[in-house]
Amino acid sequence: MSQNQEDREPTRDEVIAWYKEQIQLAKLRHELAELQSKAVQEEAKRLQATMIIAQLTQEPQIQDTSQKNQTPEV
């Protein structure tokens, strides 16, 4: 580029186009942030459900082993 092109003031239309592009990028970033937030929330729900399932499946095993360790009274 020549020195004249770098030093010139942008036209009104160029400025408007630049701002429109920036607004569009900001909207896309906002949408991406919302989607990432929802993804993190859903992953947390999945992990919580997995932990609940793990706890529910372990409780009977713990009760079974405690009953096996008790000696019957005669």
PyMOL commands that set and color helices and strands:
alter all, ss='L'
color gray80, all
select helices_A, chain A and resi 3-7+12-69
alter helices_A, ss='H'
color red, helices_A
deselect
rebuild
show_as cartoon
